[in-house]
Amino acid sequence: MSAAGLSRRSCLVSLGSFSVAPAAWLGMPTQAHAGSQLEEPLMDSVRTALNSAVSNAAPPEPDFPNTETRLVYLRWLGTMSDRLRKRKPEWEVRRDFLQTVWYESRRAGLDVSLVLGLIQVESAFRKFAVSSVGARGYMQVMPFWTRVIGDGDAGKLFHMQTNLRFGCVILRHYLDRERGDLFLTLGRYNGSRGRDPYPNAVFAAQRNWLFDGRMTG
């Protein structure tokens, strides 16, 4: 993000590995090679809508209209859990994380595989990751967002659901601003709008999290 315009290609090399520094597993803040969203003026109506979006405290409980969609979700959860096992060895931690990503992605109208790809590139699935410019947590949210559309407590960005909710709401906001153009949306999220290393890195990572939701058997 920013100066560090950071060679996203070199970032990919380091994030492509499943090995993570032990400090990350101990819950200690760990440096992340991520960019930063740029603070931009927001119309009052947009600020109000975003504030409402992050304030809704609904718990991340999946809601299924029928048995078939529930079974598809459970297949997705099992498949993603297997793929994430090396990064998050504990089943309960994986389940809670994936359930929250699924919930917040759908709540914001985003493709869950895209959100997982973005998290892989931004923080390598490290809850306490901190970038050189101060972006925090799984989705590397800049602290100013908690002042702009939250209660000002940047420490909450290390809380799993809070971080994922802010990240998904911000990504959705940028997607709307860019009229559905994912390439520009991802660049804006990273603070490198118009340049291709970061969007390409996310699109490449997204392929690791694609899922065929069709029922089998």
Disulfide bonds with the S-S distance in Angstrom:
none
